Amino acid sequence: MTETYKPLTRSAGNTMIAGVCAGLAEYLNIDPTVVRLLFVLGFFLTGPGVFLAYLIMAVVVPLENKITQ
């Protein structure tokens, strides 16, 4: 059985700030706007924890490599 590995990367082409939300949307196969709205909603409901998570993901998650895709 062959398993396909789909890495989590930040989007290089569909970015608003750092490409984190678009990268998550590509990974989950959903619309990037939905992920962006969930991040904004999460920020207002839970406080700065979501913003901190976004910043950490912007640093830790690698930028996608358009040459290999």
PQR file with spaces between the fields and no chain letter, atoms N, CA, C, O and H, PARSE charges and radii, in Angstrom:
ATOM       1  N    MET     1       0.849   -1.169    0.000 -0.4000 1.5000
ATOM       2  CA   MET     1       0.000    0.000    0.000 -0.0000 2.0000
ATOM       3  C    MET     1       0.901    1.241    0.000  0.5500 1.7000
ATOM       4  O    MET     1       1.799    1.376    0.832 -0.5500 1.4000
ATOM       5  N    THR     2       0.645    2.117   -0.929 -0.4000 1.5000
ATOM       6  CA   THR     2       1.440    3.330   -1.051 -0.0000 2.0000
ATOM       7  C    THR     2       0.691    4.497   -0.425  0.5500 1.7000
ATOM       8  O    THR     2      -0.444    4.795   -0.797 -0.5500 1.4000
ATOM       9  H    THR     2      -0.084    2.007   -1.605  0.4000 1.0000
ATOM      10  N    GLU     3       1.344    5.154    0.530 -0.4000 1.5000
ATOM      11  CA   GLU     3       0.749    6.321    1.151 -0.0000 2.0000
ATOM      12  C    GLU     3       1.354    7.569    0.531  0.5500 1.7000
ATOM      13  O    GLU     3       2.569    7.660    0.355 -0.5500 1.4000
ATOM      14  H    GLU     3       2.266    4.913    0.832  0.4000 1.0000
ATOM      15  N    THR     4       0.507    8.522    0.205 -0.4000 1.5000
ATOM      16  CA   THR     4       1.010    9.779   -0.333 -0.0000 2.0000
ATOM      17  C    THR     4       1.179   10.767    0.806  0.5500 1.7000
ATOM      18  O    THR     4       0.301   10.904    1.659 -0.5500 1.4000
ATOM      19  H    THR     4      -0.480    8.449    0.349  0.4000 1.0000
ATOM      20  N    TYR     5       2.289   11.439    0.813 -0.4000 1.5000
ATOM      21  CA   TYR     5       2.611   12.400    1.858 -0.0000 2.0000
ATOM      22  C    TYR     5       2.356   13.792    1.323  0.5500 1.7000
ATOM      23  O    TYR     5       2.914   14.186    0.299 -0.5500 1.4000
ATOM      24  H    TYR     5       3.002   11.327    0.121  0.4000 1.0000
ATOM      25  N    LYS     6       1.516   14.533    2.013 -0.4000 1.5000
ATOM      26  CA   LYS     6       1.174   15.893    1.622 -0.0000 2.0000
ATOM      27  C    LYS     6       1.719   16.851    2.685  0.5500 1.7000
ATOM      28  O    LYS     6       1.150   16.949    3.772 -0.5500 1.4000
ATOM      29  H    LYS     6       1.062   14.213    2.845  0.4000 1.0000
ATOM      30  N    PRO     7       2.804   17.552    2.387 -0.5600 1.5000
ATOM      31  CA   PRO     7       3.393   18.423    3.409  0.2800 2.0000
ATOM      32  C    PRO     7       2.576   19.700    3.612  0.5500 1.7000
ATOM      33  O    PRO     7       1.929   20.202    2.692 -0.5500 1.4000
ATOM      34  N    LEU     8       2.627   20.202    4.827 -0.4000 1.5000
ATOM      35  CA   LEU     8       2.007   21.485    5.141 -0.0000 2.0000
ATOM      36  C    LEU     8       3.009   22.581    4.825  0.5500 1.7000
ATOM      37  O    LEU     8       4.094   22.622    5.405 -0.5500 1.4000
ATOM      38  H    LEU     8       3.153   19.794    5.574  0.4000 1.0000
ATOM      39  N    THR     9       2.650   23.468    3.907 -0.4000 1.5000
ATOM      40  CA   THR     9       3.522   24.571    3.516 -0.0000 2.0000
ATOM      41  C    THR     9       2.716   25.858    3.480  0.5500 1.7000
ATOM      42  O    THR     9       1.490   25.836    3.380 -0.5500 1.4000
ATOM      43  H    THR     9       1.769   23.434    3.435  0.4000 1.0000
ATOM      44  N    ARG    10       3.429   26.991    3.565 -0.4000 1.5000
ATOM      45  CA   ARG    10       2.778   28.284    3.366 -0.0000 2.0000
ATOM      46  C    ARG    10       2.661   28.517    1.865  0.5500 1.7000
ATOM      47  O    ARG    10       3.538   28.109    1.104 -0.5500 1.4000
ATOM      48  H    ARG    10       4.426   27.008    3.646  0.4000 1.0000
ATOM      49  N    SER    11       1.610   29.153    1.445 -0.4000 1.5000
ATOM      50  CA   SER    11       1.385   29.428    0.038 -0.0000 2.0000
ATOM      51  C    SER    11       2.291   30.555   -0.442  0.5500 1.7000
ATOM      52  O    SER    11       2.459   31.567    0.238 -0.5500 1.4000
ATOM      53  H    SER    11       0.898   29.485    2.063  0.4000 1.0000
ATOM      54  N    ALA    12       2.870   30.365   -1.621 -0.4000 1.5000
ATOM      55  CA   ALA    12       3.730   31.398   -2.197 -0.0000 2.0000
ATOM      56  C    ALA    12       2.938   32.332   -3.113  0.5500 1.7000
ATOM      57  O    ALA    12       3.331   33.481   -3.313 -0.5500 1.4000
ATOM      58  H    ALA    12       2.733   29.542   -2.174  0.4000 1.0000
ATOM      59  N    GLY    13       1.839   31.854   -3.663 -0.4000 1.5000
ATOM      60  CA   GLY    13       1.090   32.658   -4.619 -0.0000 2.0000
ATOM      61  C    GLY    13      -0.179   33.286   -4.079  0.5500 1.7000
ATOM      62  O    GLY    13      -0.583   34.354   -4.539 -0.5500 1.4000
ATOM      63  H    GLY    13       1.520   30.920   -3.500  0.4000 1.0000
ATOM      64  N    ASN    14      -0.809   32.646   -3.117 -0.4000 1.5000
ATOM      65  CA   ASN    14      -2.095   33.108   -2.600 -0.0000 2.0000
ATOM      66  C    ASN    14      -1.899   33.623   -1.177  0.5500 1.7000
ATOM      67  O    ASN    14      -2.353   33.006   -0.213 -0.5500 1.4000
ATOM      68  H    ASN    14      -0.481   31.778   -2.744  0.4000 1.0000
ATOM      69  N    THR    15      -1.215   34.763   -1.059 -0.4000 1.5000
ATOM      70  CA   THR    15      -0.907   35.275    0.277 -0.0000 2.0000
ATOM      71  C    THR    15      -1.644   36.578    0.551  0.5500 1.7000
ATOM      72  O    THR    15      -1.892   37.376   -0.353 -0.5500 1.4000
ATOM      73  H    THR    15      -0.847   35.264   -1.842  0.4000 1.0000
ATOM      74  N    MET    16      -1.985   36.772    1.809 -0.4000 1.5000
ATOM      75  CA   MET    16      -2.496   38.056    2.275 -0.0000 2.0000
ATOM      76  C    MET    16      -1.443   38.689    3.181  0.5500 1.7000
ATOM      77  O    MET    16      -1.115   39.867    3.035 -0.5500 1.4000
ATOM      78  H    MET    16      -1.784   36.124    2.544  0.4000 1.0000
ATOM      79  N    ILE    17      -0.922   37.909    4.105 -0.4000 1.5000
ATOM      80  CA   ILE    17       0.147   38.380    4.990 -0.0000 2.0000
ATOM      81  C    ILE    17       1.366   37.484    4.822  0.5500 1.7000
ATOM      82  O    ILE    17       2.392   37.923    4.303 -0.5500 1.4000
ATOM      83  H    ILE    17      -1.188   36.953    4.224  0.4000 1.0000
ATOM      84  N    ALA    18       1.261   36.228    5.259 -0.4000 1.5000
ATOM      85  CA   ALA    18       2.410   35.321    5.179 -0.0000 2.0000
ATOM      86  C    ALA    18       2.090   34.025    4.451  0.5500 1.7000
ATOM      87  O    ALA    18       2.982   33.194    4.282 -0.5500 1.4000
ATOM      88  H    ALA    18       0.428   35.872    5.680  0.4000 1.0000
ATOM      89  N    GLY    19       0.858   33.820    4.016 -0.4000 1.5000
ATOM      90  CA   GLY    19       0.482   32.618    3.290 -0.0000 2.0000
ATOM      91  C    GLY    19       0.097   31.445    4.165  0.5500 1.7000
ATOM      92  O    GLY    19      -0.080   30.333    3.668 -0.5500 1.4000
ATOM      93  H    GLY    19       0.133   34.495    4.154  0.4000 1.0000
ATOM      94  N    VAL    20      -0.035   31.677    5.470 -0.4000 1.5000
ATOM      95  CA   VAL    20      -0.358   30.597    6.398 -0.0000 2.0000
ATOM      96  C    VAL    20      -1.769   30.071    6.149  0.5500 1.7000
ATOM      97  O    VAL    20      -1.963   28.860    6.039 -0.5500 1.4000
ATOM      98  H    VAL    20       0.110   32.580    5.874  0.4000 1.0000
ATOM      99  N    CYS    21      -2.730   30.939    6.062 -0.4000 1.5000
ATOM     100  CA   CYS    21      -4.121   30.509    5.883 -0.0000 2.0000
ATOM     101  C    CYS    21      -4.326   29.813    4.543  0.5500 1.7000
ATOM     102  O    CYS    21      -5.037   28.811    4.470 -0.5500 1.4000
ATOM     103  H    CYS    21      -2.572   31.922    6.151  0.4000 1.0000
ATOM     104  N    ALA    22      -3.715   30.329    3.490 -0.4000 1.5000
ATOM     105  CA   ALA    22      -3.842   29.698    2.179 -0.0000 2.0000
ATOM     106  C    ALA    22      -3.155   28.336    2.171  0.5500 1.7000
ATOM     107  O    ALA    22      -3.642   27.401    1.535 -0.5500 1.4000
ATOM     108  H    ALA    22      -3.138   31.143    3.550  0.4000 1.0000
ATOM     109  N    GLY    23      -2.036   28.217    2.867 -0.4000 1.5000
ATOM     110  CA   GLY    23      -1.362   26.925    2.969 -0.0000 2.0000
ATOM     111  C    GLY    23      -2.194   25.914    3.730  0.5500 1.7000
ATOM     112  O    GLY    23      -2.273   24.751    3.334 -0.5500 1.4000
ATOM     113  H    GLY    23      -1.641   28.976    3.383  0.4000 1.0000
ATOM     114  N    LEU    24      -2.818   26.343    4.822 -0.4000 1.5000
ATOM     115  CA   LEU    24      -3.723   25.455    5.562 -0.0000 2.0000
ATOM     116  C    LEU    24      -4.919   25.051    4.707  0.5500 1.7000
ATOM     117  O    LEU    24      -5.358   23.902    4.749 -0.5500 1.4000
ATOM     118  H    LEU    24      -2.753   27.287    5.143  0.4000 1.0000
ATOM     119  N    ALA    25      -5.438   25.986    3.941 -0.4000 1.5000
ATOM     120  CA   ALA    25      -6.583   25.691    3.083 -0.0000 2.0000
ATOM     121  C    ALA    25      -6.210   24.679    2.004  0.5500 1.7000
ATOM     122  O    ALA    25      -6.999   23.783    1.702 -0.5500 1.4000
ATOM     123  H    ALA    25      -5.081   26.920    3.907  0.4000 1.0000
ATOM     124  N    GLU    26      -5.028   24.806    1.424 -0.4000 1.5000
ATOM     125  CA   GLU    26      -4.579   23.833    0.433 -0.0000 2.0000
ATOM     126  C    GLU    26      -4.416   22.459    1.076  0.5500 1.7000
ATOM     127  O    GLU    26      -4.785   21.446    0.481 -0.5500 1.4000
ATOM     128  H    GLU    26      -4.387   25.534    1.669  0.4000 1.0000
ATOM     129  N    TYR    27      -3.875   22.421    2.267 -0.4000 1.5000
ATOM     130  CA   TYR    27      -3.665   21.160    2.978 -0.0000 2.0000
ATOM     131  C    TYR    27      -4.996   20.481    3.297  0.5500 1.7000
ATOM     132  O    TYR    27      -5.115   19.260    3.188 -0.5500 1.4000
ATOM     133  H    TYR    27      -3.576   23.243    2.750  0.4000 1.0000
ATOM     134  N    LEU    28      -5.991   21.270    3.690 -0.4000 1.5000
ATOM     135  CA   LEU    28      -7.303   20.732    4.075 -0.0000 2.0000
ATOM     136  C    LEU    28      -8.293   20.661    2.919  0.5500 1.7000
ATOM     137  O    LEU    28      -9.412   20.179    3.098 -0.5500 1.4000
ATOM     138  H    LEU    28      -5.894   22.261    3.779  0.4000 1.0000
ATOM     139  N    ASN    29      -7.901   21.136    1.727 -0.4000 1.5000
ATOM     140  CA   ASN    29      -8.755   21.155    0.535 -0.0000 2.0000
ATOM     141  C    ASN    29     -10.044   21.944    0.756  0.5500 1.7000
ATOM     142  O    ASN    29     -11.132   21.481    0.412 -0.5500 1.4000
ATOM     143  H    ASN    29      -6.992   21.528    1.582  0.4000 1.0000
ATOM     144  N    ILE    30      -9.910   23.143    1.334 -0.4000 1.5000
ATOM     145  CA   ILE    30     -11.046   24.038    1.490 -0.0000 2.0000
ATOM     146  C    ILE    30     -10.658   25.423    0.970  0.5500 1.7000
ATOM     147  O    ILE    30      -9.499   25.668    0.634 -0.5500 1.4000
ATOM     148  H    ILE    30      -9.026   23.519    1.613  0.4000 1.0000
ATOM     149  N    ASP    31     -11.620   26.306    0.911 -0.4000 1.5000
ATOM     150  CA   ASP    31     -11.401   27.651    0.399 -0.0000 2.0000
ATOM     151  C    ASP    31     -10.560   28.471    1.385  0.5500 1.7000
ATOM     152  O    ASP    31     -10.841   28.461    2.583 -0.5500 1.4000
ATOM     153  H    ASP    31     -12.561   26.107    1.184  0.4000 1.0000
ATOM     154  N    PRO    32      -9.533   29.180    0.897 -0.5600 1.5000
ATOM     155  CA   PRO    32      -8.707   29.992    1.796  0.2800 2.0000
ATOM     156  C    PRO    32      -9.477   31.069    2.550  0.5500 1.7000
ATOM     157  O    PRO    32      -9.100   31.439    3.662 -0.5500 1.4000
ATOM     158  N    THR    33     -10.544   31.571    1.954 -0.4000 1.5000
ATOM     159  CA   THR    33     -11.349   32.599    2.621 -0.0000 2.0000
ATOM     160  C    THR    33     -11.972   32.060    3.905  0.5500 1.7000
ATOM     161  O    THR    33     -12.077   32.782    4.896 -0.5500 1.4000
ATOM     162  H    THR    33     -10.849   31.270    1.050  0.4000 1.0000
ATOM     163  N    VAL    34     -12.382   30.805    3.889 -0.4000 1.5000
ATOM     164  CA   VAL    34     -12.970   30.193    5.080 -0.0000 2.0000
ATOM     165  C    VAL    34     -11.937   30.128    6.198  0.5500 1.7000
ATOM     166  O    VAL    34     -12.249   30.439    7.347 -0.5500 1.4000
ATOM     167  H    VAL    34     -12.297   30.218    3.084  0.4000 1.0000
ATOM     168  N    VAL    35     -10.716   29.729    5.873 -0.4000 1.5000
ATOM     169  CA   VAL    35      -9.661   29.633    6.881 -0.0000 2.0000
ATOM     170  C    VAL    35      -9.327   31.025    7.419  0.5500 1.7000
ATOM     171  O    VAL    35      -9.126   31.191    8.622 -0.5500 1.4000
ATOM     172  H    VAL    35     -10.463   29.476    4.939  0.4000 1.0000
ATOM     173  N    ARG    36      -9.267   32.012    6.546 -0.4000 1.5000
ATOM     174  CA   ARG    36      -8.978   33.378    6.986 -0.0000 2.0000
ATOM     175  C    ARG    36     -10.065   33.899    7.923  0.5500 1.7000
ATOM     176  O    ARG    36      -9.770   34.529    8.938 -0.5500 1.4000
ATOM     177  H    ARG    36      -9.430   31.876    5.569  0.4000 1.0000
ATOM     178  N    LEU    37     -11.317   33.632    7.577 -0.4000 1.5000
ATOM     179  CA   LEU    37     -12.423   34.059    8.435 -0.0000 2.0000
ATOM     180  C    LEU    37     -12.384   33.345    9.785  0.5500 1.7000
ATOM     181  O    LEU    37     -12.678   33.954   10.813 -0.5500 1.4000
ATOM     182  H    LEU    37     -11.557   33.120    6.752  0.4000 1.0000
ATOM     183  N    LEU    38     -12.026   32.068    9.792 -0.4000 1.5000
ATOM     184  CA   LEU    38     -11.911   31.336   11.051 -0.0000 2.0000
ATOM     185  C    LEU    38     -10.793   31.896   11.925  0.5500 1.7000
ATOM     186  O    LEU    38     -10.938   31.959   13.146 -0.5500 1.4000
ATOM     187  H    LEU    38     -11.787   31.573    8.957  0.4000 1.0000
ATOM     188  N    PHE    39      -9.669   32.308   11.309 -0.4000 1.5000
ATOM     189  CA   PHE    39      -8.597   32.923   12.082 -0.0000 2.0000
ATOM     190  C    PHE    39      -9.054   34.247   12.687  0.5500 1.7000
ATOM     191  O    PHE    39      -8.770   34.519   13.854 -0.5500 1.4000
ATOM     192  H    PHE    39      -9.551   32.258   10.317  0.4000 1.0000
ATOM     193  N    VAL    40      -9.751   35.069   11.918 -0.4000 1.5000
ATOM     194  CA   VAL    40     -10.229   36.355   12.434 -0.0000 2.0000
ATOM     195  C    VAL    40     -11.267   36.132   13.531  0.5500 1.7000
ATOM     196  O    VAL    40     -11.222   36.793   14.569 -0.5500 1.4000
ATOM     197  H    VAL    40      -9.981   34.848   10.970  0.4000 1.0000
ATOM     198  N    LEU    41     -12.189   35.221   13.312 -0.4000 1.5000
ATOM     199  CA   LEU    41     -13.202   34.909   14.316 -0.0000 2.0000
ATOM     200  C    LEU    41     -12.547   34.360   15.583  0.5500 1.7000
ATOM     201  O    LEU    41     -12.927   34.728   16.694 -0.5500 1.4000
ATOM     202  H    LEU    41     -12.225   34.685   12.469  0.4000 1.0000
ATOM     203  N    GLY    42     -11.567   33.482   15.408 -0.4000 1.5000
ATOM     204  CA   GLY    42     -10.852   32.930   16.560 -0.0000 2.0000
ATOM     205  C    GLY    42     -10.107   33.996   17.334  0.5500 1.7000
ATOM     206  O    GLY    42     -10.027   33.939   18.561 -0.5500 1.4000
ATOM     207  H    GLY    42     -11.258   33.184   14.505  0.4000 1.0000
ATOM     208  N    PHE    43      -9.561   34.968   16.623 -0.4000 1.5000
ATOM     209  CA   PHE    43      -8.861   36.060   17.306 -0.0000 2.0000
ATOM     210  C    PHE    43      -9.812   36.855   18.185  0.5500 1.7000
ATOM     211  O    PHE    43      -9.481   37.172   19.327 -0.5500 1.4000
ATOM     212  H    PHE    43      -9.626   35.015   15.626  0.4000 1.0000
ATOM     213  N    PHE    44     -10.987   37.178   17.666 -0.4000 1.5000
ATOM     214  CA   PHE    44     -11.926   37.978   18.444 -0.0000 2.0000
ATOM     215  C    PHE    44     -12.595   37.192   19.561  0.5500 1.7000
ATOM     216  O    PHE    44     -13.003   37.776   20.565 -0.5500 1.4000
ATOM     217  H    PHE    44     -11.255   36.920   16.738  0.4000 1.0000
ATOM     218  N    LEU    45     -12.714   35.882   19.405 -0.4000 1.5000
ATOM     219  CA   LEU    45     -13.344   35.072   20.443 -0.0000 2.0000
ATOM     220  C    LEU    45     -12.372   34.621   21.528  0.5500 1.7000
ATOM     221  O    LEU    45     -12.750   34.529   22.696 -0.5500 1.4000
ATOM     222  H    LEU    45     -12.383   35.407   18.589  0.4000 1.0000
ATOM     223  N    THR    46     -11.130   34.340   21.156 -0.4000 1.5000
ATOM     224  CA   THR    46     -10.194   33.774   22.133 -0.0000 2.0000
ATOM     225  C    THR    46      -9.077   34.726   22.517  0.5500 1.7000
ATOM     226  O    THR    46      -8.368   34.471   23.489 -0.5500 1.4000
ATOM     227  H    THR    46     -10.823   34.415   20.207  0.4000 1.0000
ATOM     228  N    GLY    47      -8.904   35.786   21.803 -0.4000 1.5000
ATOM     229  CA   GLY    47      -7.845   36.728   22.141 -0.0000 2.0000
ATOM     230  C    GLY    47      -6.586   36.507   21.313  0.5500 1.7000
ATOM     231  O    GLY    47      -6.632   35.925   20.229 -0.5500 1.4000
ATOM     232  H    GLY    47      -9.481   35.993   21.013  0.4000 1.0000
ATOM     233  N    PRO    48      -5.487   36.972   21.832 -0.5600 1.5000
ATOM     234  CA   PRO    48      -4.254   36.982   21.046  0.2800 2.0000
ATOM     235  C    PRO    48      -3.591   35.620   20.864  0.5500 1.7000
ATOM     236  O    PRO    48      -2.556   35.538   20.203 -0.5500 1.4000
ATOM     237  N    GLY    49      -4.146   34.556   21.423 -0.4000 1.5000
ATOM     238  CA   GLY    49      -3.564   33.223   21.240 -0.0000 2.0000
ATOM     239  C    GLY    49      -3.538   32.791   19.791  0.5500 1.7000
ATOM     240  O    GLY    49      -2.570   32.177   19.343 -0.5500 1.4000
ATOM     241  H    GLY    49      -4.987   34.623   21.960  0.4000 1.0000
ATOM     242  N    VAL    50      -4.590   33.104   19.052 -0.4000 1.5000
ATOM     243  CA   VAL    50      -4.661   32.752   17.634 -0.0000 2.0000
ATOM     244  C    VAL    50      -3.649   33.568   16.842  0.5500 1.7000
ATOM     245  O    VAL    50      -3.038   33.055   15.905 -0.5500 1.4000
ATOM     246  H    VAL    50      -5.377   33.602   19.416  0.4000 1.0000
ATOM     247  N    PHE    51      -3.466   34.825   17.207 -0.4000 1.5000
ATOM     248  CA   PHE    51      -2.470   35.657   16.537 -0.0000 2.0000
ATOM     249  C    PHE    51      -1.069   35.114   16.779  0.5500 1.7000
ATOM     250  O    PHE    51      -0.240   35.090   15.869 -0.5500 1.4000
ATOM     251  H    PHE    51      -3.962   35.242   17.968  0.4000 1.0000
ATOM     252  N    LEU    52      -0.810   34.683   17.995 -0.4000 1.5000
ATOM     253  CA   LEU    52       0.484   34.093   18.326 -0.0000 2.0000
ATOM     254  C    LEU    52       0.697   32.795   17.547  0.5500 1.7000
ATOM     255  O    LEU    52       1.798   32.544   17.057 -0.5500 1.4000
ATOM     256  H    LEU    52      -1.483   34.703   18.734  0.4000 1.0000
ATOM     257  N    ALA    53      -0.339   31.973   17.428 -0.4000 1.5000
ATOM     258  CA   ALA    53      -0.238   30.738   16.653 -0.0000 2.0000
ATOM     259  C    ALA    53       0.058   31.046   15.188  0.5500 1.7000
ATOM     260  O    ALA    53       0.845   30.342   14.555 -0.5500 1.4000
ATOM     261  H    ALA    53      -1.233   32.177   17.826  0.4000 1.0000
ATOM     262  N    TYR    54      -0.566   32.090   14.645 -0.4000 1.5000
ATOM     263  CA   TYR    54      -0.315   32.488   13.267 -0.0000 2.0000
ATOM     264  C    TYR    54       1.144   32.905   13.084  0.5500 1.7000
ATOM     265  O    TYR    54       1.792   32.510   12.115 -0.5500 1.4000
ATOM     266  H    TYR    54      -1.206   32.661   15.159  0.4000 1.0000
ATOM     267  N    LEU    55       1.655   33.705   14.020 -0.4000 1.5000
ATOM     268  CA   LEU    55       3.053   34.135   13.927 -0.0000 2.0000
ATOM     269  C    LEU    55       4.019   32.963   14.018  0.5500 1.7000
ATOM     270  O    LEU    55       5.010   32.918   13.288 -0.5500 1.4000
ATOM     271  H    LEU    55       1.129   34.027   14.807  0.4000 1.0000
ATOM     272  N    ILE    56       3.743   32.024   14.897 -0.4000 1.5000
ATOM     273  CA   ILE    56       4.599   30.845   15.021 -0.0000 2.0000
ATOM     274  C    ILE    56       4.558   30.027   13.736  0.5500 1.7000
ATOM     275  O    ILE    56       5.594   29.557   13.265 -0.5500 1.4000
ATOM     276  H    ILE    56       2.938   32.060   15.489  0.4000 1.0000
ATOM     277  N    MET    57       3.375   29.856   13.173 -0.4000 1.5000
ATOM     278  CA   MET    57       3.262   29.103   11.915 -0.0000 2.0000
ATOM     279  C    MET    57       3.965   29.829   10.774  0.5500 1.7000
ATOM     280  O    MET    57       4.539   29.183    9.897 -0.5500 1.4000
ATOM     281  H    MET    57       2.533   30.237   13.556  0.4000 1.0000
ATOM     282  N    ALA    58       3.931   31.150   10.769 -0.4000 1.5000
ATOM     283  CA   ALA    58       4.605   31.913    9.724 -0.0000 2.0000
ATOM     284  C    ALA    58       6.109   31.712    9.774  0.5500 1.7000
ATOM     285  O    ALA    58       6.782   31.794    8.746 -0.5500 1.4000
ATOM     286  H    ALA    58       3.465   31.675   11.481  0.4000 1.0000
ATOM     287  N    VAL    59       6.640   31.450   10.958 -0.4000 1.5000
ATOM     288  CA   VAL    59       8.079   31.234   11.105 -0.0000 2.0000
ATOM     289  C    VAL    59       8.448   29.765   10.884  0.5500 1.7000
ATOM     290  O    VAL    59       9.462   29.472   10.250 -0.5500 1.4000
ATOM     291  H    VAL    59       6.094   31.384   11.793  0.4000 1.0000
ATOM     292  N    VAL    60       7.635   28.842   11.399 -0.4000 1.5000
ATOM     293  CA   VAL    60       7.988   27.423   11.406 -0.0000 2.0000
ATOM     294  C    VAL    60       7.634   26.708   10.103  0.5500 1.7000
ATOM     295  O    VAL    60       8.429   25.906    9.612 -0.5500 1.4000
ATOM     296  H    VAL    60       6.811   29.080   11.914  0.4000 1.0000
ATOM     297  N    VAL    61       6.475   26.977    9.543 -0.4000 1.5000
ATOM     298  CA   VAL    61       6.013   26.275    8.341 -0.0000 2.0000
ATOM     299  C    VAL    61       6.779   26.801    7.130  0.5500 1.7000
ATOM     300  O    VAL    61       6.827   28.010    6.903 -0.5500 1.4000
ATOM     301  H    VAL    61       5.829   27.629    9.942  0.4000 1.0000
ATOM     302  N    PRO    62       7.382   25.893    6.346 -0.5600 1.5000
ATOM     303  CA   PRO    62       8.189   26.354    5.199  0.2800 2.0000
ATOM     304  C    PRO    62       7.320   26.876    4.060  0.5500 1.7000
ATOM     305  O    PRO    62       6.160   26.492    3.909 -0.5500 1.4000
ATOM     306  N    LEU    63       7.906   27.749    3.275 -0.4000 1.5000
ATOM     307  CA   LEU    63       7.251   28.289    2.087 -0.0000 2.0000
ATOM     308  C    LEU    63       7.258   27.237    1.002  0.5500 1.7000
ATOM     309  O    LEU    63       8.256   26.544    0.808 -0.5500 1.4000
ATOM     310  H    LEU    63       8.848   28.061    3.398  0.4000 1.0000
ATOM     311  N    GLU    64       6.142   27.112    0.287 -0.4000 1.5000
ATOM     312  CA   GLU    64       6.076   26.080   -0.748 -0.0000 2.0000
ATOM     313  C    GLU    64       7.074   26.380   -1.863  0.5500 1.7000
ATOM     314  O    GLU    64       7.383   27.536   -2.152 -0.5500 1.4000
ATOM     315  H    GLU    64       5.331   27.675    0.445  0.4000 1.0000
ATOM     316  N    ASN    65       7.561   25.330   -2.469 -0.4000 1.5000
ATOM     317  CA   ASN    65       8.522   25.425   -3.534 -0.0000 2.0000
ATOM     318  C    ASN    65       7.790   25.247   -4.859  0.5500 1.7000
ATOM     319  O    ASN    65       7.405   24.128   -5.200 -0.5500 1.4000
ATOM     320  H    ASN    65       7.310   24.391   -2.235  0.4000 1.0000
ATOM     321  N    LYS    66       7.592   26.311   -5.600 -0.4000 1.5000
ATOM     322  CA   LYS    66       6.826   26.256   -6.843 -0.0000 2.0000
ATOM     323  C    LYS    66       7.549   25.480   -7.944  0.5500 1.7000
ATOM     324  O    LYS    66       6.906   25.050   -8.902 -0.5500 1.4000
ATOM     325  H    LYS    66       7.904   27.220   -5.323  0.4000 1.0000
ATOM     326  N    ILE    67       8.854   25.291   -7.838 -0.4000 1.5000
ATOM     327  CA   ILE    67       9.605   24.599   -8.868 -0.0000 2.0000
ATOM     328  C    ILE    67       9.254   23.122   -8.897  0.5500 1.7000
ATOM     329  O    ILE    67       9.150   22.543   -9.978 -0.5500 1.4000
ATOM     330  H    ILE    67       9.376   25.641   -7.060  0.4000 1.0000
ATOM     331  N    THR    68       9.069   22.492   -7.735 -0.4000 1.5000
ATOM     332  CA   THR    68       8.805   21.066   -7.680 -0.0000 2.0000
ATOM     333  C    THR    68       7.325   20.742   -7.820  0.5500 1.7000
ATOM     334  O    THR    68       6.976   19.567   -7.938 -0.5500 1.4000
ATOM     335  H    THR    68       9.154   22.962   -6.857  0.4000 1.0000
ATOM     336  N    GLN    69       6.457   21.714   -7.812 -0.4000 1.5000
ATOM     337  CA   GLN    69       5.034   21.404   -7.886 -0.0000 2.0000
ATOM     338  C    GLN    69       4.460   21.723   -9.217  0.5500 1.7000
ATOM     339  O    GLN    69       3.266   21.518   -9.440 -0.5500 1.4000
ATOM     340  H    GLN    69       6.740   22.669   -7.716  0.4000 1.0000
